[in-house]
Amino acid sequence: QRDIPWIRISKEAFQKGFRLKHYGTVLVAKFKEDFGAIVDKVQVTLITDPEEVEKRIREAREVYRQRDERVMGMTDEDVDVFYSCTLCQSYAPNHVCVVTPERLGLCGAYTWLDCAASHEMDPHGPNQPIKKGETLDPVLGQWRGVNEFVRQASRGNVERVSMYSILQDPQTSCGCFECIVAVLPEANGVMIVNREYLGETPIGMTFSTMAGQIGGGVQMPGFLGIGKLYITSKKFISAEGGIKRVVWMPKELLEEIRPRLERRLAEMGEQDFINKIATEAEAQTIEDLLAHLERVKHPALEMEPLV
């Protein structure tokens, strides 16, 4: 999850001797365990000065941006192999992330190129190549090889997965997703809420409430855990109409993805669409949202019914 993770320790752990320096000890051990093929020595520096932390975050985000740019020119049609990510199976044993050039892992940390590099460093690790095989449904994004891999990796609990649909055989969600996409039948569209947003959404639930319901490695049509970068992908719920289905998201998220979203909308010739997406400033209830959509003539209202 890049720069948004936070960690808590229990009072009991502190009483038993756990201290801040032990985070460093754990990280050193983990880096050597996971990247032993390329890492000999590791040094961990814990920074607590707020200004220095902000400086390092800006530097890290620039690296993230460069990594994202490298994969943006690729399409799912360009490759014969996708990658798995099963890092979260320790707490979501049936969950399998399928990472494609146009859909990164739902935690936001693993792109297709990241998974390819990870597999090269650790051929027996969580990022395994998945041969796409026969195309079963190009609209939903289903391939025979992907379904077979997911069925095996989920121990038979997930039979098939659609990479481009939120309604039919959607990808499972573990719990560490950056955002949740949820269908709003009344609005004939979807809302997106990010982990950092603590308020209620137009459906009367917070991010954490929804996360508790859709996480754990189950398929839940109408709900989808995603990484932020996927929002501006051409394959974003493309089976249901794509980005034009988005009717609501928190203002913070909208501003964060604005440069990429404006670029995507310019490609579509829909530059004004960004002003039709409601935020908590325009709508906090479904009634407010519907009034906003009517007022701005949101295209979702004229699209084919979702349900």
Sequence and secondary structure as in RCSB ss.txt:
>XXXX:A:sequence
QRDIPWIRISKEAFQKGFRLKHYGTVLVAKFKEDFGAIVDKVQVTLITDPEEVEKRIREAREVYRQRDERVMGMT
DEDVDVFYSCTLCQSYAPNHVCVVTPERLGLCGAYTWLDCAASHEMDPHGPNQPIKKGETLDPVLGQWRGVNEFV
RQASRGNVERVSMYSILQDPQTSCGCFECIVAVLPEANGVMIVNREYLGETPIGMTFSTMAGQIGGGVQMPGFLG
IGKLYITSKKFISAEGGIKRVVWMPKELLEEIRPRLERRLAEMGEQDFINKIATEAEAQTIEDLLAHLERVKHPA
LEMEPLV
>XXXX:A:secstr
 TT       HHHHHTT  THHHHHHHHHHHHHHSTTT S         HHHHHHHHHHHHHHHHHHHHHHHT  
GGG SEEEEE GGGGT TT  EEEBTTB  TTSS  HHHHHHHHHH TTSS  EEE  SEEETTTTEEHHHHHHH
HHHTTTS    BTT SSSSB  B S  SEEEEEEGGGTEEEEEETT  S  TTS  HHHHHHHHTTTB  TTEEE
E GGGGGSTTTTGGGTGGGGEEE  HHHHHHHHHHHHHHHHHHT GGGGGGSB TTT SSHHHHHHHHHHHT GG
GGS    
